[in-house]
Amino acid sequence: MPHEWLALSMLPRVGARRLQALRQAAPDWPEGWLARLPSEAAQLMRHYLQMPGRGPLHARVNAAMAWLDQGTQHHLLTPDHPAWPAMLDELPDPPPVLWAWGALEALSLPALAIVGTRRPTREGQDNAWRFARDMVGGGYGVISGLALGVDGCAHHGALEARGATVAVLGCGVDVLYPRTHARLRQQLLDQGGLLLSEHPPGTRAHPQHFPRRNRIITGLSLGVLVVEAAMASGSLVSARLAMEQNREVFALPGSLHNPQARGCLWLIREGARLVTSFDEILQELPERQWGAMLPSSGSEPARPDAGRADESADAPPRCPEDPLWQFLEETPVPIDVLIERTGESITTLQSRLLMLELDGWAAQVAGGWVRRLA
């Protein structure tokens, strides 16, 4: 009943928590449900059921459903859909429906979430990227929010390891946000990843959507790794939600003098597990999840790109479209050297370097700029 679930999700004064309570009570459909809905919502839903194709609720449902016909990888997940993530049913307020764009198979793996600041240090960027690669190598999917900073680095790391990654959005799955992640989003879709949102297609990003989005990120995950986070940040909201959902919370330690590490240090003090490697995360997960992932005695750990050497050996290295990246090196290149090499103004270079940094292709360090993810 995808149409009915979608109509229920659009009713006034009927939120995710009320619909979950109704699901658990399992009254007869439709009369039992109608009897438990607020009067205005019940009236709208009854009209929807009795007068097919007429009324404002039908118009909203049909407009949203039209998106499904625009591509074979467009999906609407409802609690009775075979790909519905069962872990979400453990939440007191799971989304009534999920819009999905991409490969639903990305939801089939046990998954871990990586979250953190939108303004990470270079060390934070590298840690998010490295842990995501290690998670993929351990047989896990990676879940994050496609935001700038730590989220983007986590998705990049998973994709570099040829793994599955799921991005949960605070807007419609067809809305590009942030715009600087256009290439990352396309790469995610091309490599078997998945975009998820509880908001209908066309919904613009709004600040109030992101805290609600976080409960889905944590709800889909066995555990959540906080890489870097300031004290007042959405990452700490995610950590709190994960604790409430009985998920494991892991945090990377950082310098006392780094404002982006203070949230992690606070989490560790409050009971989050301090970790410095993926193996430490693995040992804290339930045995039924990690036991099968460990290599047998005397064998080599499986590499994420095992079996793909032949198909990738002759492939050209992936690189960004901006040719400025070609002027960067593994060692820092000062900005004045880049001005000489390119003939560009410092203002233009700083803008282009920022775009490369946001996409994970470059990083500013002591002494200049370096390549990343080459």
One Martini backbone bead per residue (centre of mass of N, CA, C, O) as a GRO file, in nm:
protein
  374
    1MET     BB    1   0.062   0.059   0.026
    2PRO     BB    2   0.213   0.325  -0.085
    3HIS     BB    3  -0.007   0.541  -0.112
    4GLU     BB    4  -0.110   0.528   0.182
    5TRP     BB    5   0.155   0.595   0.325
    6LEU     BB    6   0.191   0.868   0.191
    7ALA     BB    7  -0.071   0.994   0.289
    8LEU     BB    8  -0.014   0.964   0.592
    9SER     BB    9   0.254   1.143   0.587
   10MET     BB   10   0.061   1.412   0.492
   11LEU     BB   11  -0.080   1.453   0.743
   12PRO     BB   12  -0.211   1.641   0.977
   13ARG     BB   13  -0.096   1.587   1.296
   14VAL     BB   14   0.094   1.339   1.175
   15GLY     BB   15   0.347   1.168   1.290
   16ALA     BB   16   0.587   0.932   1.327
   17ARG     BB   17   0.506   0.841   1.615
   18ARG     BB   18   0.205   0.781   1.562
   19LEU     BB   19   0.246   0.577   1.330
   20GLN     BB   20   0.408   0.374   1.497
   21ALA     BB   21   0.187   0.316   1.705
   22LEU     BB   22  -0.010   0.204   1.497
   23ARG     BB   23   0.160  -0.026   1.394
   24GLN     BB   24   0.182  -0.171   1.673
   25ALA     BB   25  -0.132  -0.200   1.713
   26ALA     BB   26  -0.275  -0.312   1.455
   27PRO     BB   27  -0.522  -0.214   1.313
   28ASP     BB   28  -0.765  -0.203   1.113
   29TRP     BB   29  -0.801  -0.179   0.763
   30PRO     BB   30  -0.908   0.148   0.794
   31GLU     BB   31  -1.089   0.196   1.050
   32GLY     BB   32  -0.885   0.173   1.285
   33TRP     BB   33  -0.714   0.413   1.193
   34LEU     BB   34  -0.926   0.636   1.173
   35ALA     BB   35  -1.009   0.621   1.482
   36ARG     BB   36  -0.694   0.723   1.570
   37LEU     BB   37  -0.720   0.981   1.431
   38PRO     BB   38  -0.743   1.283   1.384
   39SER     BB   39  -1.011   1.436   1.258
   40GLU     BB   40  -0.886   1.581   1.014
   41ALA     BB   41  -0.717   1.340   0.912
   42ALA     BB   42  -0.951   1.137   0.885
   43GLN     BB   43  -1.110   1.295   0.675
   44LEU     BB   44  -0.892   1.302   0.455
   45MET     BB   45  -0.849   0.995   0.435
   46ARG     BB   46  -1.137   0.915   0.364
   47HIS     BB   47  -1.152   1.080   0.104
   48TYR     BB   48  -0.914   0.939  -0.034
   49LEU     BB   49  -1.049   0.647  -0.035
   50GLN     BB   50  -1.345   0.732  -0.159
   51MET     BB   51  -1.198   0.962  -0.373
   52PRO     BB   52  -1.050   0.898  -0.634
   53GLY     BB   53  -0.859   1.169  -0.766
   54ARG     BB   54  -0.954   1.359  -0.526
   55GLY     BB   55  -0.806   1.621  -0.402
   56PRO     BB   56  -0.523   1.740  -0.237
   57LEU     BB   57  -0.394   1.468  -0.153
   58HIS     BB   58  -0.383   1.343  -0.433
   59ALA     BB   59  -0.203   1.558  -0.562
   60ARG     BB   60   0.045   1.511  -0.379
   61VAL     BB   61   0.087   1.213  -0.431
   62ASN     BB   62   0.109   1.222  -0.745
   63ALA     BB   63   0.349   1.416  -0.761
   64ALA     BB   64   0.547   1.230  -0.612
   65MET     BB   65   0.507   0.961  -0.783
   66ALA     BB   66   0.616   1.068  -1.058
   67TRP     BB   67   0.922   1.024  -0.995
   68LEU     BB   68   0.929   0.708  -1.032
   69ASP     BB   69   0.906   0.732  -1.363
   70GLN     BB   70   1.214   0.865  -1.415
   71GLY     BB   71   1.344   0.586  -1.293
   72THR     BB   72   1.475   0.272  -1.203
   73GLN     BB   73   1.621   0.411  -0.926
   74HIS     BB   74   1.336   0.477  -0.821
   75HIS     BB   75   1.210   0.489  -0.479
   76LEU     BB   76   0.957   0.353  -0.247
   77LEU     BB   77   0.968   0.313   0.097
   78THR     BB   78   0.798   0.083   0.301
   79PRO     BB   79   0.720  -0.129   0.560
   80ASP     BB   80   0.626  -0.348   0.311
   81HIS     BB   81   0.899  -0.347   0.191
   82PRO     BB   82   1.165  -0.558   0.124
   83ALA     BB   83   1.387  -0.302   0.172
   84TRP     BB   84   1.321  -0.241   0.447
   85PRO     BB   85   1.470  -0.123   0.732
   86ALA     BB   86   1.443  -0.289   1.029
   87MET     BB   87   1.602  -0.097   1.227
   88LEU     BB   88   1.389   0.139   1.223
   89ASP     BB   89   1.172  -0.013   1.410
   90GLU     BB   90   1.334   0.068   1.683
   91LEU     BB   91   1.210   0.332   1.660
   92PRO     BB   92   0.978   0.571   1.775
   93ASP     BB   93   1.032   0.756   1.478
   94PRO     BB   94   1.003   0.648   1.203
   95PRO     BB   95   0.977   0.673   0.890
   96PRO     BB   96   0.707   0.618   0.690
   97VAL     BB   97   0.902   0.699   0.451
   98LEU     BB   98   1.131   0.629   0.165
   99TRP     BB   99   1.339   0.788  -0.043
  100ALA     BB  100   1.505   0.647  -0.340
  101TRP     BB  101   1.844   0.666  -0.495
  102GLY     BB  102   1.947   0.367  -0.642
  103ALA     BB  103   2.090   0.100  -0.466
  104LEU     BB  104   1.934  -0.120  -0.251
  105GLU     BB  105   2.183  -0.304  -0.177
  106ALA     BB  106   2.313  -0.098   0.029
  107LEU     BB  107   2.108  -0.209   0.267
  108SER     BB  108   2.225  -0.517   0.316
  109LEU     BB  109   2.444  -0.418   0.492
  110PRO     BB  110   2.623  -0.375   0.742
  111ALA     BB  111   2.642  -0.064   0.933
  112LEU     BB  112   2.826   0.249   0.948
  113ALA     BB  113   2.877   0.561   1.096
  114ILE     BB  114   2.990   0.889   0.978
  115VAL     BB  115   3.072   1.180   1.170
  116GLY     BB  116   3.096   1.554   1.151
  117THR     BB  117   3.244   1.819   1.066
  118ARG     BB  118   3.253   2.079   0.815
  119ARG     BB  119   3.555   2.168   0.959
  120PRO     BB  120   3.808   1.998   0.916
  121THR     BB  121   4.090   1.879   0.950
  122ARG     BB  122   4.319   1.705   0.793
  123GLU     BB  123   4.309   1.471   0.992
  124GLY     BB  124   4.002   1.435   0.979
  125GLN     BB  125   3.982   1.369   0.682
  126ASP     BB  126   4.169   1.119   0.687
  127ASN     BB  127   4.010   0.956   0.898
  128ALA     BB  128   3.744   0.930   0.749
  129TRP     BB  129   3.863   0.793   0.499
  130ARG     BB  130   4.005   0.551   0.640
  131PHE     BB  131   3.764   0.427   0.795
  132ALA     BB  132   3.590   0.375   0.549
  133ARG     BB  133   3.780   0.179   0.411
  134ASP     BB  134   3.791  -0.025   0.648
  135MET     BB  135   3.492  -0.093   0.652
  136VAL     BB  136   3.481  -0.213   0.373
  137GLY     BB  137   3.704  -0.429   0.428
  138GLY     BB  138   3.501  -0.551   0.668
  139GLY     BB  139   3.194  -0.551   0.527
  140TYR     BB  140   3.087  -0.255   0.532
  141GLY     BB  141   2.884   0.000   0.542
  142VAL     BB  142   2.840   0.355   0.467
  143ILE     BB  143   2.713   0.625   0.670
  144SER     BB  144   2.580   0.949   0.574
  145GLY     BB  145   2.508   1.315   0.477
  146LEU     BB  146   2.668   1.477   0.239
  147ALA     BB  147   2.835   1.673   0.370
  148LEU     BB  148   3.056   1.865   0.454
  149GLY     BB  149   3.353   1.717   0.518
  150VAL     BB  150   3.331   1.429   0.679
  151ASP     BB  151   3.113   1.310   0.503
  152GLY     BB  152   3.258   1.331   0.229
  153CYS     BB  153   3.509   1.163   0.313
  154ALA     BB  154   3.355   0.901   0.371
  155HIS     BB  155   3.241   0.855   0.090
  156HIS     BB  156   3.510   0.855  -0.057
  157GLY     BB  157   3.637   0.613   0.090
  158ALA     BB  158   3.426   0.402   0.006
  159LEU     BB  159   3.460   0.442  -0.305
  160GLU     BB  160   3.765   0.380  -0.323
  161ALA     BB  161   3.689   0.076  -0.201
  162ARG     BB  162   3.428  -0.026  -0.346
  163GLY     BB  163   3.176   0.059  -0.176
  164ALA     BB  164   2.902   0.098   0.021
  165THR     BB  165   2.693   0.400   0.020
  166VAL     BB  166   2.492   0.611   0.239
  167ALA     BB  167   2.276   0.897   0.188
  168VAL     BB  168   2.133   1.121   0.417
  169LEU     BB  169   1.882   1.363   0.374
  170GLY     BB  170   1.755   1.721   0.411
  171CYS     BB  171   1.614   1.641   0.135
  172GLY     BB  172   1.557   1.572  -0.161
  173VAL     BB  173   1.701   1.336  -0.372
  174ASP     BB  174   1.688   1.562  -0.622
  175VAL     BB  175   1.857   1.750  -0.440
  176LEU     BB  176   2.132   1.960  -0.449
  177TYR     BB  177   2.312   1.900  -0.136
  178PRO     BB  178   2.560   2.038  -0.185
  179ARG     BB  179   2.677   2.171  -0.481
  180THR     BB  180   2.982   2.070  -0.442
  181HIS     BB  181   2.858   1.750  -0.461
  182ALA     BB  182   2.802   1.655  -0.753
  183ARG     BB  183   3.026   1.443  -0.810
  184LEU     BB  184   2.982   1.265  -0.563
  185ARG     BB  185   2.691   1.187  -0.620
  186GLN     BB  186   2.745   1.052  -0.895
  187GLN     BB  187   2.946   0.844  -0.793
  188LEU     BB  188   2.756   0.704  -0.599
  189LEU     BB  189   2.550   0.613  -0.817
  190ASP     BB  190   2.759   0.463  -1.010
  191GLN     BB  191   2.866   0.271  -0.739
  192GLY     BB  192   2.604   0.162  -0.567
  193GLY     BB  193   2.458   0.374  -0.423
  194LEU     BB  194   2.255   0.579  -0.179
  195LEU     BB  195   1.968   0.780  -0.161
  196LEU     BB  196   1.805   0.933   0.129
  197SER     BB  197   1.453   1.023   0.221
  198GLU     BB  198   1.159   1.158   0.387
  199HIS     BB  199   1.139   1.354   0.154
  200PRO     BB  200   1.010   1.471  -0.106
  201PRO     BB  201   1.051   1.550  -0.401
  202GLY     BB  202   1.174   1.893  -0.403
  203THR     BB  203   1.285   1.930  -0.127
  204ARG     BB  204   1.425   2.161   0.051
  205ALA     BB  205   1.660   2.273   0.236
  206HIS     BB  206   1.643   2.266   0.605
  207PRO     BB  207   1.738   2.306   0.924
  208GLN     BB  208   1.507   2.113   1.051
  209HIS     BB  209   1.591   1.846   0.891
  210PHE     BB  210   1.872   1.749   1.013
  211PRO     BB  211   1.808   1.633   1.295
  212ARG     BB  212   1.610   1.422   1.173
  213ARG     BB  213   1.811   1.283   0.984
  214ASN     BB  214   2.002   1.161   1.207
  215ARG     BB  215   1.813   0.923   1.302
  216ILE     BB  216   1.861   0.761   1.040
  217ILE     BB  217   2.161   0.722   1.042
  218THR     BB  218   2.164   0.572   1.320
  219GLY     BB  219   1.933   0.361   1.264
  220LEU     BB  220   2.107   0.211   1.025
  221SER     BB  221   2.318   0.157   1.257
  222LEU     BB  222   2.540  -0.006   1.475
  223GLY     BB  223   2.733   0.251   1.455
  224VAL     BB  224   2.912   0.558   1.568
  225LEU     BB  225   3.146   0.783   1.423
  226VAL     BB  226   3.333   1.043   1.571
  227VAL     BB  227   3.576   1.250   1.451
  228GLU     BB  228   3.469   1.559   1.455
  229ALA     BB  229   3.361   1.802   1.719
  230ALA     BB  230   3.188   2.035   1.838
  231MET     BB  231   2.993   2.123   2.100
  232ALA     BB  232   2.807   2.273   1.879
  233SER     BB  233   2.654   1.999   1.718
  234GLY     BB  234   2.516   1.756   1.514
  235SER     BB  235   2.700   1.520   1.608
  236LEU     BB  236   2.596   1.517   1.902
  237VAL     BB  237   2.311   1.451   1.826
  238SER     BB  238   2.376   1.178   1.701
  239ALA     BB  239   2.499   1.053   1.954
  240ARG     BB  240   2.248   1.072   2.127
  241LEU     BB  241   2.064   0.906   1.945
  242ALA     BB  242   2.233   0.648   1.952
  243MET     BB  243   2.200   0.597   2.253
  244GLU     BB  244   1.886   0.585   2.249
  245GLN     BB  245   1.913   0.338   2.022
  246ASN     BB  246   2.143   0.139   2.113
  247ARG     BB  247   2.410   0.243   2.000
  248GLU     BB  248   2.720   0.267   1.913
  249VAL     BB  249   2.984   0.488   2.040
  250PHE     BB  250   3.243   0.662   1.868
  251ALA     BB  251   3.571   0.821   1.935
  252LEU     BB  252   3.810   1.052   1.849
  253PRO     BB  253   4.085   1.173   1.950
  254GLY     BB  254   4.226   1.498   2.057
  255SER     BB  255   4.319   1.800   2.089
  256LEU     BB  256   4.283   2.042   2.332
  257HIS     BB  257   4.334   2.282   2.098
  258ASN     BB  258   4.089   2.161   1.935
  259PRO     BB  259   3.769   2.252   1.875
  260GLN     BB  260   3.696   1.982   1.699
  261ALA     BB  261   3.760   1.785   1.968
  262ARG     BB  262   3.571   1.847   2.212
  263GLY     BB  263   3.330   1.664   2.152
  264CYS     BB  264   3.484   1.396   2.171
  265LEU     BB  265   3.591   1.429   2.459
  266TRP     BB  266   3.312   1.447   2.586
  267LEU     BB  267   3.208   1.171   2.494
  268ILE     BB  268   3.420   1.004   2.640
  269ARG     BB  269   3.339   1.105   2.924
  270GLU     BB  270   3.025   0.996   2.869
  271GLY     BB  271   3.103   0.685   2.721
  272ALA     BB  272   3.247   0.676   2.481
  273ARG     BB  273   3.447   0.506   2.256
  274LEU     BB  274   3.775   0.486   2.232
  275VAL     BB  275   3.939   0.523   1.910
  276THR     BB  276   4.217   0.430   1.656
  277SER     BB  277   4.067   0.180   1.514
  278PHE     BB  278   3.879  -0.051   1.350
  279ASP     BB  279   3.935  -0.296   1.533
  280GLU     BB  280   3.806  -0.164   1.786
  281ILE     BB  281   3.523  -0.156   1.671
  282LEU     BB  282   3.485  -0.457   1.603
  283GLN     BB  283   3.508  -0.561   1.907
  284GLU     BB  284   3.228  -0.399   1.996
  285LEU     BB  285   3.063  -0.570   1.833
  286PRO     BB  286   2.859  -0.796   1.770
  287GLU     BB  287   2.945  -1.115   1.696
  288ARG     BB  288   2.736  -1.161   1.463
  289GLN     BB  289   2.876  -0.927   1.291
  290TRP     BB  290   3.209  -0.989   1.313
  291GLY     BB  291   3.289  -1.286   1.291
  292ALA     BB  292   3.260  -1.322   0.968
  293MET     BB  293   3.484  -1.092   0.901
  294LEU     BB  294   3.703  -1.253   0.999
  295PRO     BB  295   3.982  -1.396   0.940
  296SER     BB  296   4.121  -1.674   0.905
  297SER     BB  297   4.354  -1.863   1.009
  298GLY     BB  298   4.632  -1.769   0.806
  299SER     BB  299   4.493  -1.541   0.658
  300GLU     BB  300   4.419  -1.294   0.449
  301PRO     BB  301   4.291  -1.010   0.425
  302ALA     BB  302   4.050  -0.865   0.261
  303ARG     BB  303   4.039  -0.679  -0.018
  304PRO     BB  304   3.839  -0.438  -0.162
  305ASP     BB  305   3.999  -0.499  -0.464
  306ALA     BB  306   3.956  -0.783  -0.499
  307GLY     BB  307   3.942  -0.897  -0.835
  308ARG     BB  308   4.018  -0.592  -0.990
  309ALA     BB  309   4.293  -0.562  -1.130
  310ASP     BB  310   4.234  -0.608  -1.430
  311GLU     BB  311   4.016  -0.370  -1.466
  312SER     BB  312   4.233  -0.132  -1.336
  313ALA     BB  313   4.528  -0.130  -1.446
  314ASP     BB  314   4.451   0.049  -1.724
  315ALA     BB  315   4.332   0.271  -1.574
  316PRO     BB  316   4.292   0.582  -1.523
  317PRO     BB  317   4.333   0.814  -1.307
  318ARG     BB  318   4.151   0.971  -1.089
  319CYS     BB  319   4.025   1.309  -1.148
  320PRO     BB  320   3.968   1.618  -1.161
  321GLU     BB  321   3.864   1.869  -1.377
  322ASP     BB  322   4.055   2.055  -1.252
  323PRO     BB  323   4.378   2.138  -1.358
  324LEU     BB  324   4.505   2.237  -1.089
  325TRP     BB  325   4.570   1.956  -0.967
  326GLN     BB  326   4.832   1.910  -1.149
  327PHE     BB  327   5.004   2.132  -0.968
  328LEU     BB  328   5.004   1.933  -0.754
  329GLU     BB  329   5.143   1.764  -0.465
  330GLU     BB  330   5.263   1.573  -0.201
  331THR     BB  331   5.395   1.833  -0.159
  332PRO     BB  332   5.403   2.143  -0.074
  333VAL     BB  333   5.246   2.423  -0.247
  334PRO     BB  334   5.280   2.732  -0.286
  335ILE     BB  335   5.093   2.997  -0.390
  336ASP     BB  336   5.319   3.143  -0.556
  337VAL     BB  337   5.377   2.899  -0.737
  338LEU     BB  338   5.093   2.877  -0.860
  339ILE     BB  339   5.097   3.151  -0.994
  340GLU     BB  340   5.334   3.089  -1.184
  341ARG     BB  341   5.214   2.826  -1.322
  342THR     BB  342   4.917   2.963  -1.409
  343GLY     BB  343   4.857   3.294  -1.402
  344GLU     BB  344   4.685   3.341  -1.164
  345SER     BB  345   4.509   3.471  -0.931
  346ILE     BB  346   4.466   3.453  -0.596
  347THR     BB  347   4.157   3.453  -0.597
  348THR     BB  348   4.112   3.224  -0.800
  349LEU     BB  349   4.280   3.008  -0.656
  350GLN     BB  350   4.128   3.001  -0.386
  351SER     BB  351   3.859   2.910  -0.505
  352ARG     BB  352   3.959   2.644  -0.642
  353LEU     BB  353   4.087   2.516  -0.389
  354LEU     BB  354   3.828   2.502  -0.226
  355MET     BB  355   3.679   2.308  -0.414
  356LEU     BB  356   3.888   2.080  -0.389
  357GLU     BB  357   3.862   2.050  -0.082
  358LEU     BB  358   3.554   1.987  -0.063
  359ASP     BB  359   3.604   1.724  -0.263
  360GLY     BB  360   3.895   1.592  -0.158
  361TRP     BB  361   4.163   1.683  -0.354
  362ALA     BB  362   4.257   1.889  -0.123
  363ALA     BB  363   4.511   2.048   0.099
  364GLN     BB  364   4.590   2.251   0.370
  365VAL     BB  365   4.921   2.324   0.471
  366ALA     BB  366   5.218   2.354   0.576
  367GLY     BB  367   5.343   2.540   0.289
  368GLY     BB  368   5.050   2.464   0.148
  369TRP     BB  369   4.953   2.244  -0.115
  370VAL     BB  370   4.783   1.924  -0.157
  371ARG     BB  371   4.716   1.623  -0.250
  372ARG     BB  372   4.413   1.416  -0.283
  373LEU     BB  373   4.282   1.122  -0.388
  374ALA     BB  374   4.470   1.019  -0.643
   0.00000   0.00000   0.00000
